[in-house]
């Protein structure tokens, strides 16, 4: 191991040990503060200016082999063009360069690779204010979410993957002496060596709404286990991924490795390159976050690679009974409003018995429950400044158009309305659309409607709600499942439903924790057990397929 890589590992060894402990105990832990006040004041205040300095010019990396051209047409959802251009490498030359760099990265060993990954994460953490600006103006996230989700929370997920990789690789000894007794004869003795061998080139296809949070697990799981990584960002959200690649390349070079071990391949909406990359025989690992259609295409066609997908599902909430409907409605109002529903965890289907529910204040009929939800959202977003700080901006014009298209799918409980952002008048800001439908209108609520669009569904009973959720999630998948009941027997039925449909359950949340939040080191994000995702972020199954163990053996002498 190079001296530089050893120093990196030594510098971050305590963080690594704590991360491994955290994934074992599953309690709260993070080395990266989510409170922006914990970062240097000058760094936070200067971030907008440093972001502006990146605009309207080429973005440079440490290394980009065989540049074939430039791409870049990002438009901030807050209403302006970024004007940044990026080198697009020639695919065959890049693949060749990465394959040439892989043996040295493989042979460096787990300790060197993990040390480099930890240093990359540490440097990304210091850049969190800058990355937040890039995430905000590509994804549409509001400033605080862009800082937390784009910075420390994404870094948490990257570190989590490194911890799992280290744990898995550490379980394989470098050498062993195998001695088999032979009775009166001399024992059989073999000296064995074990090598962690990467699968090959890893392709990480990131999405437009969470360009770092969804990319870092695959990036660091593959890199730590010895695989070179191509990052292929969404054409609308290249900048935060490019900033990540530049940091990774700088650290790799300092540690004595080829910077192209982490490379950027941007493209445009008019000339996509993902399919071509995904089918390259050298690509052995693919991480994808995005639409069902393309995720399923990858699963069917990229058969030479192990494919990890996070797609879409019908995230659901079942309401059986509550103590305090106001508190529940307030909790769900935040859930439906956060980032304008543009989260893979946002609730779309809310099942409520048409006969109503029991509460501590007495029985409430269906319309009272549905009205309380609508009223809570309306009240929560009544202050425009607070609304904009929670909603952020709609990343894609197609999502904004979908709101209009869905109005006719049910009775409007709460209409979506545009809002004007005080700082960015051209921002694409829309409040949630909440629709009332009958359980029989399955075509309306059982299809994913990405964006701030949700349905309150009138069912025959809680039994019927459970049945519908089981069927819809079984068919379409889900990443989150919420439920409310004051009956412990019903709570156990919700727990069993969660296991049957392989979806994490959030039960009776009515305080400061929300169904669409996921904490690294404790929450398994998705399970890989239903159609919404083929992997969980993160667990051992997310990491161990990224390498194989190759052994050698020869005759040895007994000790």
C-alpha positions as semicolon CSV with decimal commas, in nm:
position;residue;x (nm);y (nm);z (nm)
1;X;0,000;0,000;0,000
2;X;0,130;0,344;-0,090
3;X;0,228;0,576;0,190
4;X;-0,042;0,821;0,085
5;X;-0,316;0,555;0,093
6;X;-0,192;0,434;0,432
7;X;-0,208;0,787;0,567
8;X;-0,563;0,823;0,436
9;X;-0,671;0,503;0,609
10;X;-0,498;0,599;0,934
11;X;-0,661;0,944;0,924
12;X;-1,010;0,798;0,897
13;X;-0,971;0,466;1,080
14;X;-1,184;0,575;1,374
15;X;-1,465;0,679;1,138
16;X;-1,445;0,341;0,964
17;X;-1,459;0,149;1,291
18;X;-1,756;0,354;1,409
19;X;-1,936;0,301;1,076
20;X;-1,894;-0,076;1,102
21;X;-2,025;-0,062;1,459
22;X;-2,321;0,150;1,342
23;X;-2,435;-0,094;1,072
24;X;-2,423;-0,366;1,336
25;X;-2,615;-0,187;1,612
26;X;-2,845;0,014;1,376
27;X;-2,871;0,309;1,617
28;X;-2,837;0,675;1,526
29;X;-2,488;0,775;1,413
30;X;-2,334;1,004;1,153
31;X;-1,988;1,156;1,120
32;X;-2,117;1,422;0,882
33;X;-2,320;1,700;1,050
34;X;-2,658;1,776;0,890
35;X;-2,672;2,113;1,068
36;X;-2,531;2,370;0,828
37;X;-2,416;2,581;1,124
38;X;-2,154;2,313;1,197
39;X;-1,970;2,411;0,878
40;X;-1,735;2,711;0,850
41;X;-1,935;3,030;0,812
42;X;-1,717;3,158;0,530
43;X;-1,767;2,831;0,339
44;X;-2,145;2,852;0,370
45;X;-2,169;3,221;0,282
46;X;-1,935;3,189;-0,014
47;X;-2,106;2,886;-0,170
48;X;-2,350;3,082;-0,395
49;X;-2,065;3,288;-0,535
50;X;-1,851;2,980;-0,599
51;X;-2,147;2,817;-0,772
52;X;-2,193;3,118;-0,998
53;X;-1,824;3,099;-1,086
54;X;-1,884;2,754;-1,234
55;X;-2,159;2,872;-1,468
56;X;-2,134;2,952;-1,839
57;X;-1,800;2,777;-1,890
58;X;-1,642;2,432;-1,935
59;X;-1,607;2,210;-1,628
60;X;-1,266;2,049;-1,601
61;X;-1,175;1,712;-1,451
62;X;-0,831;1,579;-1,357
63;X;-0,851;1,327;-1,643
64;X;-1,091;1,255;-1,927
65;X;-0,939;1,013;-2,181
66;X;-1,001;1,067;-2,553
67;X;-1,253;1,350;-2,544
68;X;-1,507;1,306;-2,824
69;X;-1,701;1,628;-2,770
70;X;-1,881;1,850;-2,522
71;X;-2,233;1,831;-2,381
72;X;-2,430;2,035;-2,134
73;X;-2,776;2,192;-2,136
74;X;-2,879;2,203;-1,769
75;X;-3,158;2,441;-1,677
76;X;-3,225;2,520;-1,313
77;X;-3,582;2,444;-1,204
78;X;-3,552;2,785;-1,043
79;X;-3,557;2,944;-1,385
80;X;-3,217;2,996;-1,550
81;X;-2,967;2,812;-1,769
82;X;-2,647;2,690;-1,605
83;X;-2,446;2,708;-1,926
84;X;-2,187;2,455;-1,804
85;X;-2,030;2,219;-2,059
86;X;-1,861;1,888;-1,993
87;X;-1,617;1,668;-2,184
88;X;-1,777;1,354;-2,321
89;X;-1,514;1,081;-2,356
90;X;-1,498;0,835;-2,642
91;X;-1,645;0,515;-2,500
92;X;-1,395;0,256;-2,625
93;X;-1,096;0,465;-2,521
94;X;-1,241;0,526;-2,176
95;X;-1,323;0,158;-2,124
96;X;-0,971;0,065;-2,230
97;X;-0,813;0,318;-1,994
98;X;-1,025;0,200;-1,702
99;X;-0,944;-0,164;-1,769
100;X;-0,575;-0,078;-1,777
101;X;-0,604;0,102;-1,443
102;X;-0,795;-0,177;-1,269
103;X;-0,511;-0,423;-1,188
104;X;-0,318;-0,170;-0,978
105;X;-0,637;-0,075;-0,794
106;X;-0,719;-0,441;-0,736
107;X;-0,370;-0,531;-0,619
108;X;-0,351;-0,235;-0,380
109;X;-0,573;-0,428;-0,143
110;X;-0,882;-0,354;0,060
111;X;-0,710;-0,126;0,311
112;X;-0,575;0,107;0,043
113;X;-0,904;0,121;-0,145
114;X;-1,108;0,186;0,167
115;X;-0,862;0,455;0,278
116;X;-0,901;0,635;-0,054
117;X;-1,282;0,609;-0,036
118;X;-1,286;0,753;0,315
119;X;-1,070;1,045;0,206
120;X;-1,299;1,115;-0,090
121;X;-1,599;1,123;0,143
122;X;-1,424;1,350;0,391
123;X;-1,340;1,600;0,119
124;X;-1,692;1,585;-0,023
125;X;-1,820;1,664;0,325
126;X;-1,615;1,984;0,345
127;X;-1,765;2,078;0,008
128;X;-2,125;2,022;0,121
129;X;-2,224;2,390;0,089
130;X;-2,097;2,396;-0,271
131;X;-2,254;2,064;-0,363
132;X;-2,581;2,189;-0,215
133;X;-2,588;2,475;-0,463
134;X;-2,533;2,237;-0,754
135;X;-2,798;1,994;-0,626
136;X;-3,050;2,273;-0,569
137;X;-3,013;2,416;-0,917
138;X;-3,026;2,084;-1,099
139;X;-3,275;1,881;-0,894
140;X;-3,502;2,161;-0,776
141;X;-3,458;2,071;-0,411
142;X;-3,507;2,355;-0,166
143;X;-3,187;2,492;-0,007
144;X;-3,197;2,299;0,321
145;X;-3,289;1,969;0,159
146;X;-3,024;2,023;-0,109
147;X;-2,766;2,072;0,166
148;X;-2,872;1,776;0,378
149;X;-2,976;1,520;0,117
150;X;-2,719;1,628;-0,140
151;X;-2,438;1,660;0,114
152;X;-2,412;1,483;0,452
153;X;-2,700;1,239;0,403
154;X;-2,559;1,130;0,066
155;X;-2,215;1,098;0,224
156;X;-2,367;0,888;0,502
157;X;-2,501;0,647;0,240
158;X;-2,162;0,635;0,069
159;X;-1,984;0,564;0,397
160;X;-2,242;0,299;0,480
161;X;-2,155;0,118;0,157
162;X;-1,783;0,143;0,237
163;X;-1,848;-0,003;0,583
164;X;-2,033;-0,300;0,436
165;X;-1,758;-0,350;0,177
166;X;-1,488;-0,338;0,444
167;X;-1,683;-0,578;0,664
168;X;-1,729;-0,825;0,376
169;X;-1,369;-0,807;0,252
170;X;-1,227;-0,832;0,605
171;X;-1,398;-1,166;0,653
172;X;-1,172;-1,319;0,386
173;X;-0,821;-1,396;0,519
174;X;-0,526;-1,320;0,295
175;X;-0,364;-1,658;0,364
176;X;-0,433;-1,987;0,538
177;X;-0,243;-2,304;0,615
178;X;-0,457;-2,611;0,553
179;X;-0,344;-2,919;0,745
180;X;-0,540;-3,244;0,714
181;X;-0,431;-3,528;0,944
182;X;-0,359;-3,863;0,774
183;X;-0,333;-4,094;1,076
184;X;0,006;-4,267;1,079
185;X;0,113;-4,080;0,769
186;X;0,234;-3,725;0,740
187;X;-0,052;-3,474;0,720
188;X;-0,153;-3,316;0,396
189;X;-0,042;-2,952;0,402
190;X;-0,146;-2,677;0,164
191;X;-0,059;-2,309;0,174
192;X;-0,352;-2,107;0,044
193;X;-0,385;-1,749;-0,068
194;X;-0,715;-1,560;-0,116
195;X;-0,759;-1,263;-0,348
196;X;-1,047;-1,014;-0,357
197;X;-1,110;-0,977;-0,731
198;X;-1,343;-0,708;-0,869
199;X;-1,609;-0,795;-1,121
200;X;-1,515;-0,527;-1,375
201;X;-1,628;-0,180;-1,470
202;X;-1,921;-0,040;-1,274
203;X;-2,178;0,190;-1,431
204;X;-2,371;0,417;-1,194
205;X;-2,669;0,585;-1,361
206;X;-2,791;0,867;-1,137
207;X;-3,127;1,041;-1,140
208;X;-3,226;1,406;-1,175
209;X;-3,401;1,451;-0,839
210;X;-3,135;1,306;-0,604
211;X;-2,817;1,309;-0,811
212;X;-2,577;1,239;-0,521
213;X;-2,790;1,055;-0,263
214;X;-2,882;0,781;-0,508
215;X;-2,539;0,764;-0,673
216;X;-2,305;0,743;-0,376
217;X;-2,401;0,394;-0,254
218;X;-2,319;0,229;-0,588
219;X;-2,014;0,448;-0,645
220;X;-1,849;0,365;-0,313
221;X;-1,961;0,001;-0,295
222;X;-1,801;-0,064;-0,634
223;X;-1,490;0,148;-0,582
224;X;-1,408;0,001;-0,240
225;X;-1,431;-0,352;-0,377
226;X;-1,190;-0,278;-0,662
227;X;-1,412;-0,186;-0,954
228;X;-1,353;0,123;-1,171
229;X;-1,667;0,338;-1,182
230;X;-1,834;0,528;-1,465
231;X;-2,079;0,788;-1,339
232;X;-2,351;0,861;-1,595
233;X;-2,559;1,151;-1,465
234;X;-2,904;1,253;-1,582
235;X;-2,864;1,519;-1,855
236;X;-3,051;1,765;-1,633
237;X;-2,834;1,707;-1,324
238;X;-2,471;1,671;-1,429
239;X;-2,296;1,934;-1,217
240;X;-2,315;1,774;-0,868
241;X;-2,199;1,442;-1,014
242;X;-1,915;1,612;-1,203
243;X;-1,803;1,784;-0,881
244;X;-1,801;1,443;-0,712
245;X;-1,594;1,288;-0,989
246;X;-1,338;1,569;-0,973
247;X;-1,287;1,517;-0,599
248;X;-1,255;1,141;-0,646
249;X;-1,000;1,185;-0,924
250;X;-0,793;1,428;-0,717
251;X;-0,776;1,183;-0,426
252;X;-0,695;0,886;-0,649
253;X;-0,411;1,075;-0,813
254;X;-0,270;1,185;-0,478
255;X;-0,276;0,823;-0,360
256;X;-0,081;0,710;-0,668
257;X;-0,364;0,565;-0,876
258;X;-0,498;0,646;-1,221
259;X;-0,766;0,918;-1,182
260;X;-0,979;0,759;-1,452
261;X;-1,078;0,487;-1,203
262;X;-1,371;0,721;-1,143
263;X;-1,490;0,879;-1,466
264;X;-1,777;1,095;-1,587
265;X;-1,976;1,016;-1,901
266;X;-2,234;1,290;-1,950
267;X;-2,484;1,290;-2,234
268;X;-2,782;1,484;-2,363
269;X;-3,152;1,409;-2,384
270;X;-3,126;1,413;-2,763
271;X;-2,828;1,175;-2,780
272;X;-2,835;0,938;-2,482
273;X;-2,551;0,693;-2,429
274;X;-2,673;0,487;-2,133
275;X;-2,795;0,188;-2,334
276;X;-2,468;0,165;-2,525
277;X;-2,268;0,182;-2,202
278;X;-2,492;-0,067;-2,025
279;X;-2,446;-0,329;-2,297
280;X;-2,067;-0,297;-2,316
281;X;-1,917;-0,640;-2,232
282;X;-1,667;-0,474;-1,994
283;X;-1,946;-0,334;-1,777
284;X;-2,015;-0,592;-1,508
285;X;-2,208;-0,386;-1,251
286;X;-2,492;-0,139;-1,304
287;X;-2,660;0,081;-1,044
288;X;-2,969;0,260;-1,171
289;X;-3,221;0,497;-1,016
290;X;-3,512;0,615;-1,228
291;X;-3,815;0,506;-1,425
292;X;-3,968;0,161;-1,426
293;X;-3,944;0,138;-1,802
294;X;-3,569;0,190;-1,825
295;X;-3,493;-0,003;-1,508
296;X;-3,678;-0,303;-1,645
297;X;-3,500;-0,263;-1,980
298;X;-3,166;-0,284;-1,798
299;X;-3,275;-0,591;-1,606
300;X;-3,384;-0,766;-1,927
301;X;-3,100;-0,664;-2,156
302;X;-2,779;-0,596;-1,961
303;X;-2,739;-0,966;-1,891
304;X;-2,358;-0,951;-1,872
305;X;-2,385;-0,731;-1,561
306;X;-2,525;-0,755;-1,211
307;X;-2,800;-0,490;-1,213
308;X;-2,909;-0,303;-0,901
309;X;-3,220;-0,093;-0,966
310;X;-3,432;0,145;-0,764
311;X;-3,741;0,224;-0,966
312;X;-4,089;0,334;-0,868
313;X;-4,376;0,188;-0,674
314;X;-4,706;0,275;-0,514
315;X;-4,607;0,398;-0,169
316;X;-4,906;0,355;0,057
317;X;-5,059;0,457;0,390
318;X;-5,341;0,264;0,555
319;X;-5,552;0,443;0,818
320;X;-5,749;0,216;1,051
321;X;-5,786;0,434;1,362
322;X;-5,595;0,716;1,529
323;X;-5,561;0,886;1,863
324;X;-5,516;1,236;1,726
325;X;-5,623;1,294;1,367
326;X;-5,485;1,648;1,366
327;X;-5,134;1,524;1,449
328;X;-5,159;1,248;1,190
329;X;-5,284;1,489;0,924
330;X;-5,000;1,732;1,001
331;X;-4,746;1,453;0,968
332;X;-4,891;1,341;0,636
333;X;-4,914;1,701;0,513
334;X;-4,538;1,733;0,545
335;X;-4,491;1,394;0,381
336;X;-4,699;1,494;0,078
337;X;-4,544;1,839;0,047
338;X;-4,173;1,766;0,094
339;X;-3,987;1,833;-0,233
340;X;-4,321;1,845;-0,415
341;X;-4,364;1,469;-0,390
342;X;-4,056;1,409;-0,607
343;X;-3,916;1,147;-0,373
344;X;-3,915;0,773;-0,429
345;X;-4,052;0,746;-0,075
346;X;-4,348;0,987;-0,103
347;X;-4,692;0,843;-0,027
348;X;-4,928;0,821;-0,324
349;X;-5,211;0,594;-0,203
350;X;-5,391;0,663;0,128
351;X;-5,646;0,393;0,215
352;X;-5,935;0,494;0,447
353;X;-6,252;0,291;0,519
354;X;-6,554;0,459;0,362
355;X;-6,739;0,404;0,689
356;X;-6,483;0,622;0,867
357;X;-6,243;0,564;1,154
358;X;-6,236;0,574;1,533
359;X;-6,037;0,847;1,710
360;X;-5,986;0,953;2,071
361;X;-6,247;1,226;2,003
362;X;-6,498;0,977;1,862
363;X;-6,597;0,843;1,522
364;X;-6,513;1,042;1,209
365;X;-6,657;0,961;0,869
366;X;-6,452;0,924;0,551
367;X;-6,512;1,279;0,428
368;X;-6,403;1,422;0,763
369;X;-6,078;1,225;0,746
370;X;-6,014;1,322;0,384
371;X;-6,105;1,684;0,458
372;X;-5,867;1,692;0,755
373;X;-5,581;1,578;0,532
374;X;-5,659;1,840;0,270
375;X;-5,696;2,112;0,532
376;X;-5,364;2,017;0,694
377;X;-5,177;2,044;0,364
378;X;-5,347;2,374;0,284
379;X;-5,265;2,520;0,626
380;X;-4,908;2,392;0,622
381;X;-4,844;2,566;0,289
382;X;-5,042;2,881;0,366
383;X;-4,725;3,080;0,433
384;X;-4,567;3,116;0,090
385;X;-4,208;3,149;0,211
386;X;-4,238;2,833;0,418
387;X;-4,415;2,658;0,132
388;X;-4,132;2,733;-0,110
389;X;-3,875;2,621;0,147
390;X;-4,049;2,283;0,171
391;X;-4,175;2,231;-0,184
392;X;-3,863;2,332;-0,369
393;X;-3,915;2,339;-0,745
394;X;-4,046;2,083;-0,992
395;X;-3,741;1,931;-1,163
396;X;-3,901;1,841;-1,495
397;X;-4,167;2,020;-1,701
398;X;-4,318;1,675;-1,759
399;X;-4,389;1,645;-1,386
400;X;-4,565;1,980;-1,383
401;X;-4,771;1,873;-1,683
402;X;-4,864;1,550;-1,505
403;X;-5,041;1,748;-1,234
404;X;-5,277;1,890;-1,494
405;X;-5,328;1,551;-1,655
406;X;-5,427;1,386;-1,326
407;X;-5,694;1,636;-1,215
408;X;-5,966;1,433;-1,384
409;X;-5,877;1,105;-1,215
410;X;-6,090;1,173;-0,908
411;X;-6,276;1,430;-0,704
412;X;-6,042;1,715;-0,616
413;X;-6,000;1,742;-0,240
414;X;-5,719;1,995;-0,270
415;X;-5,616;2,147;-0,598
416;X;-5,257;2,208;-0,692
417;X;-5,165;2,569;-0,742
418;X;-4,854;2,746;-0,868
419;X;-4,657;2,958;-0,625
420;X;-4,415;3,241;-0,689
421;X;-4,072;3,210;-0,531
422;X;-3,956;3,536;-0,374
423;X;-3,593;3,491;-0,484
424;X;-3,650;3,308;-0,812
425;X;-3,968;3,438;-0,985
426;X;-3,930;3,191;-1,274
427;X;-3,911;2,887;-1,044
428;X;-4,145;2,596;-1,123
429;X;-4,328;2,568;-0,786
430;X;-4,656;2,377;-0,742
431;X;-4,847;2,264;-0,432
432;X;-4,980;1,906;-0,398
433;X;-5,288;1,774;-0,574
434;X;-5,502;1,557;-0,346
435;X;-5,778;1,347;-0,506
436;X;-6,064;1,142;-0,362
437;X;-6,138;0,811;-0,536
438;X;-6,332;0,494;-0,470
439;X;-6,146;0,167;-0,432
440;X;-6,302;0,053;-0,760
441;X;-6,109;0,328;-0,948
442;X;-5,796;0,116;-0,941
443;X;-5,653;0,246;-1,266
444;X;-5,626;0,589;-1,106
445;X;-5,428;0,508;-0,791
446;X;-5,244;0,187;-0,888
447;X;-5,023;0,356;-1,147
448;X;-4,727;0,560;-1,031
449;X;-4,794;0,934;-1,069
450;X;-4,457;1,092;-1,003
451;X;-4,480;1,434;-0,841
452;X;-4,715;1,605;-0,593
453;X;-5,014;1,382;-0,672
454;X;-5,185;1,161;-0,411
455;X;-5,513;0,975;-0,369
456;X;-5,737;0,923;-0,068
457;X;-5,907;0,591;-0,143
458;X;-6,244;0,492;0,003
459;X;-6,234;0,121;0,088
460;X;-6,499;-0,110;0,231
461;X;-6,302;-0,169;0,552
462;X;-5,953;-0,199;0,694
463;X;-5,955;-0,561;0,572
464;X;-6,026;-0,428;0,224
465;X;-5,748;-0,168;0,261
466;X;-5,503;-0,443;0,356
467;X;-5,613;-0,654;0,061
468;X;-5,578;-0,368;-0,189
469;X;-5,238;-0,262;-0,055
470;X;-5,119;-0,623;-0,071
471;X;-5,234;-0,659;-0,432
472;X;-5,112;-0,322;-0,559
473;X;-4,773;-0,339;-0,390
474;X;-4,734;-0,700;-0,493
475;X;-4,789;-0,597;-0,855
476;X;-4,618;-0,257;-0,867
477;X;-4,393;-0,256;-0,559
478;X;-4,336;0,013;-0,298
479;X;-4,047;0,162;-0,106
480;X;-4,251;0,288;0,190
481;X;-4,560;0,169;0,374
482;X;-4,727;0,370;0,649
483;X;-5,009;0,264;0,878
484;X;-5,217;0,402;1,164
485;X;-5,411;0,209;1,425
486;X;-5,487;0,215;1,796
487;X;-5,548;-0,162;1,799
488;X;-5,240;-0,374;1,868
489;X;-5,393;-0,673;1,689
490;X;-5,436;-0,461;1,376
491;X;-5,081;-0,332;1,418
492;X;-4,958;-0,691;1,403
493;X;-5,154;-0,739;1,081
494;X;-4,976;-0,434;0,935
495;X;-4,644;-0,584;1,043
496;X;-4,729;-0,909;0,864
497;X;-4,840;-0,718;0,554
498;X;-4,504;-0,538;0,547
499;X;-4,325;-0,874;0,549
500;X;-4,555;-1,020;0,284
501;X;-4,494;-0,732;0,042
502;X;-4,131;-0,681;0,154
503;X;-4,180;-0,311;0,225
504;X;-4,052;-0,118;0,530
505;X;-4,332;-0,019;0,768
506;X;-4,372;0,311;0,953
507;X;-4,641;0,274;1,219
508;X;-4,836;0,560;1,381
509;X;-4,595;0,838;1,288
510;X;-4,744;1,165;1,411
511;X;-4,440;1,361;1,529
512;X;-4,108;1,472;1,386
513;X;-4,030;1,156;1,188
514;X;-4,189;1,106;0,845
515;X;-4,247;0,803;0,625
516;X;-4,042;0,949;0,340
517;X;-3,727;0,996;0,548
518;X;-3,458;0,727;0,558
519;X;-3,159;0,729;0,795
520;X;-2,832;0,570;0,689
521;X;-2,675;0,310;0,920
522;X;-3,020;0,231;1,062
523;X;-3,293;0,226;0,795
524;X;-3,268;-0,017;0,505
525;X;-3,383;0,194;0,210
526;X;-3,596;-0,039;-0,005
527;X;-3,558;-0,413;0,038
528;X;-3,500;-0,559;-0,306
529;X;-3,795;-0,785;-0,231
530;X;-4,069;-0,624;-0,441
531;X;-4,090;-0,477;-0,794
532;X;-3,988;-0,125;-0,684
533;X;-3,623;-0,219;-0,634
534;X;-3,383;-0,508;-0,683
535;X;-3,151;-0,390;-0,406
536;X;-3,148;-0,237;-0,060
537;X;-2,941;0,065;0,041
538;X;-2,751;-0,081;0,201
539;X;-2,694;-0,436;0,310
540;X;-2,438;-0,709;0,249
541;X;-2,626;-0,825;-0,060
542;X;-2,569;-0,481;-0,212
543;X;-2,191;-0,514;-0,175
544;X;-2,081;-0,878;-0,195
545;X;-2,186;-0,937;-0,559
546;X;-1,931;-0,671;-0,659
547;X;-1,632;-0,898;-0,603
548;X;-1,535;-1,264;-0,609
549;X;-1,274;-1,449;-0,408
550;X;-1,006;-1,625;-0,610
551;X;-0,780;-1,863;-0,422
552;X;-0,454;-2,034;-0,502
553;X;-0,298;-2,330;-0,321
554;X;0,032;-2,513;-0,319
555;X;0,199;-2,780;-0,113
556;X;0,336;-2,648;0,213
557;X;0,526;-2,759;0,519
558;X;0,367;-2,816;0,860
559;X;0,458;-2,558;1,122
